Amino acid sequence: MSENVVRPGIAVGMEDALDECDRTFYAVASKALPLGFRIHAGIGDGRFDGVFGGIEKTFNPLGVTGKAIFPATTLSAEYDGKEMIYGLRLAIVPGLKAHAAWRDGDTYVGLTFTY
């Protein structure tokens, strides 16, 4: 459900659909705040054991001579119900994002495409 001025966005989803590590179902609410900040809070099972949440800050592209010099970049800090996760996300083109994160000493990198 889309976010509006008074209501947060709400989503339900599943991570690891093929159950290679720990299939997880979740529901989450998300709300934009001033100055490019966004907060999230949710509940889930599996990797998201119970209540989880996070905060992120998006930095929009900087322009030099009218051209963007880096894509929209988001820094995040999240608690997944067990441990903290620190991440970086780059919006490469509409719908395509590159991700990098650090959780409990392990590094994660990936790409997502949303249509």
Beta strands, then each sheet from edge to edge (+ up, - down):
strand 1: 9-15
strand 2: 24-32
strand 3: 37-44
strand 4: 50-59
strand 5: 63-64
strand 6: 67-68
strand 7: 73-79
strand 8: 84-93
strand 9: 96-103
strand 10: 106-113
sheet 1: 1+ 2- 3+ 4- 7+ 8- 9+ 10-
sheet 2: 5+ 6-
end
